[in-house]
Amino acid sequence: IAVALPADDILSQWGAVVEGDHVDVLFTVDVILETPMYPEEVIRIEEGEVIQRLERDQSLDQVSLLILQDLEVLRIIDEPQVAAEEGEQTPEEQAAATPPRRALVLAIDPQDAVVLKYVRDTAGIIDVAVRNPENGTLFSTEPVNINYLILRYGIVLPEPLQ
């Protein structure tokens, strides 16, 4: 089926997504976690030297996910312009003042369309990533939150001021 996704992300707004492209959908949302995404872990510089324990409240956290992959952009549509009445701005003046909103029309599996509907209706942020046209690989990714970044890049958080 085909569904419309508002083109609110930078790539779509700035014209980097064109008809025929294949895109992946990235999603970030605030979630309430019943358990931490990753258990408490310890970062070590050298064996035996503990420099930091990850102890933070994870009851509310942002999580980013790669939720849909390899969707074809069938069309890009612009919001229709309303004809100006006498004394109002012309459509050209309106467009110059505020550009029309855009949407990507995507070819999508019906179940994935329901997933996209759900994430659009939440208070999260949606971005698209443009794929290499020759790469149809489906990637396996992990959800990313602040703990993931701390562990992956060995970030040492500063001690609180006293």
C-alpha positions as CSV (number, residue, x, y, z in Angstrom):
1,I,0.0,0.0,0.0
2,A,1.0,3.7,-0.1
3,V,1.1,6.0,2.9
4,A,2.1,9.6,3.3
5,L,4.8,10.5,5.8
6,P,5.1,14.2,6.7
7,A,8.5,15.4,5.4
8,D,9.6,17.1,8.6
9,D,13.2,15.8,8.7
10,I,16.1,17.8,7.2
11,L,16.8,15.5,4.3
12,S,13.2,15.6,3.1
13,Q,12.8,19.4,3.7
14,W,16.0,20.3,1.9
15,G,15.2,18.2,-1.2
16,A,17.8,15.4,-0.6
17,V,15.0,12.8,-0.9
18,V,13.6,12.3,-4.4
19,E,11.0,10.1,-6.0
20,G,12.4,6.6,-6.5
21,D,14.7,6.8,-3.5
22,H,14.6,4.1,-0.9
23,V,14.6,5.2,2.7
24,D,14.9,3.9,6.3
25,V,12.8,5.4,9.1
26,L,14.5,6.4,12.3
27,F,12.5,7.1,15.4
28,T,13.2,8.7,18.8
29,V,10.8,8.7,21.6
30,D,10.7,9.3,25.4
31,V,9.8,6.1,27.1
32,I,9.1,5.0,30.6
33,L,11.3,2.0,31.2
34,E,10.2,-0.7,33.7
35,T,13.8,-2.0,33.7
36,P,17.0,-0.4,32.4
37,M,17.8,-1.1,28.8
38,Y,21.2,-2.2,29.8
39,P,22.2,-3.6,33.3
40,E,24.5,-1.5,35.5
41,E,27.9,-1.8,34.0
42,V,31.3,-0.6,35.0
43,I,33.7,1.3,32.8
44,R,37.4,0.4,33.5
45,I,40.6,2.1,32.3
46,E,42.8,-0.8,33.4
47,E,41.9,-4.1,34.9
48,G,40.8,-3.5,38.5
49,E,40.6,0.3,38.4
50,V,36.9,1.3,38.5
51,I,36.4,4.8,37.3
52,Q,32.7,5.0,37.0
53,R,29.6,3.0,37.7
54,L,26.5,3.7,35.6
55,E,23.9,4.6,38.1
56,R,21.1,6.8,36.8
57,D,17.4,7.0,37.0
58,Q,16.1,5.4,33.8
59,S,12.4,5.7,34.6
60,L,12.2,8.2,31.7
61,D,14.6,8.0,28.9
62,Q,14.9,8.8,25.2
63,V,15.4,5.9,22.9
64,S,16.3,5.9,19.2
65,L,15.4,3.0,16.9
66,L,15.7,2.0,13.2
67,I,12.1,0.9,12.8
68,L,11.4,0.5,9.1
69,Q,13.8,-0.3,6.2
70,D,14.1,0.0,2.5
71,L,10.8,1.8,1.8
72,E,10.4,3.2,-1.8
73,V,9.5,6.9,-2.2
74,L,6.7,6.8,-4.8
75,R,6.0,10.5,-4.8
76,I,6.7,13.7,-3.0
77,I,3.6,15.9,-2.6
78,D,3.3,19.5,-1.5
79,E,0.5,20.9,0.6
80,P,-2.1,22.5,-1.7
81,Q,-2.1,26.3,-1.7
82,V,-5.4,28.1,-1.1
83,A,-6.3,30.8,-3.6
84,A,-6.0,34.3,-2.1
85,E,-9.1,36.4,-1.7
86,E,-9.1,40.1,-2.5
87,G,-6.6,42.0,-0.3
88,E,-4.9,38.9,0.9
89,Q,-1.5,37.5,-0.1
90,T,-1.2,35.7,-3.4
91,P,-0.2,32.0,-3.3
92,E,3.4,33.1,-4.4
93,E,3.6,35.6,-1.5
94,Q,2.3,32.9,0.9
95,A,4.8,30.4,-0.4
96,A,7.7,32.9,0.0
97,A,6.5,33.7,3.6
98,T,6.0,30.0,4.6
99,P,7.0,27.2,2.3
100,P,4.3,24.6,1.8
101,R,4.5,21.4,3.9
102,R,5.6,18.3,2.1
103,A,4.9,14.6,2.5
104,L,6.7,11.5,1.2
105,V,4.4,8.9,-0.3
106,L,5.9,5.5,0.6
107,A,5.3,2.0,-0.7
108,I,4.9,-0.1,2.5
109,D,3.7,-3.4,3.7
110,P,0.3,-3.1,5.5
111,Q,1.7,-4.1,8.9
112,D,4.6,-1.7,8.6
113,A,2.0,1.0,7.7
114,V,0.4,0.4,11.1
115,V,3.8,0.7,12.8
116,L,4.4,4.0,10.9
117,K,0.9,5.2,11.9
118,Y,1.6,4.4,15.6
119,V,5.0,6.2,15.7
120,R,3.5,9.2,13.9
121,D,0.8,9.5,16.5
122,T,3.2,9.4,19.4
123,A,5.2,12.4,20.6
124,G,8.4,11.2,19.0
125,I,10.7,12.5,16.3
126,I,10.9,10.8,12.9
127,D,13.8,11.1,10.5
128,V,14.5,9.3,7.2
129,A,17.9,8.0,6.0
130,V,18.4,7.7,2.2
131,R,19.8,4.3,1.1
132,N,22.2,3.5,-1.6
133,P,19.9,2.4,-4.4
134,E,21.9,-0.9,-4.8
135,N,21.7,-1.9,-1.1
136,G,18.6,-3.8,-0.1
137,T,20.2,-5.2,3.0
138,L,18.0,-5.3,6.1
139,F,20.2,-4.2,9.0
140,S,20.0,-5.4,12.6
141,T,20.5,-2.5,15.0
142,E,20.3,-2.0,18.8
143,P,18.1,0.6,20.4
144,V,20.3,3.6,21.5
145,N,19.9,5.6,24.7
146,I,22.4,7.5,26.8
147,N,23.8,4.4,28.5
148,Y,24.5,2.9,25.1
149,L,26.5,6.0,24.1
150,I,28.4,6.0,27.4
151,L,29.3,2.4,27.1
152,R,30.2,2.5,23.4
153,Y,32.4,5.6,23.5
154,G,33.8,5.2,27.0
155,I,32.4,8.5,28.2
156,V,33.3,9.4,31.7
157,L,30.7,11.6,33.4
158,P,32.1,14.4,35.6
159,E,31.6,14.1,39.3
160,P,28.8,16.3,40.7
161,L,29.8,19.6,42.3
162,Q,29.7,19.6,46.0
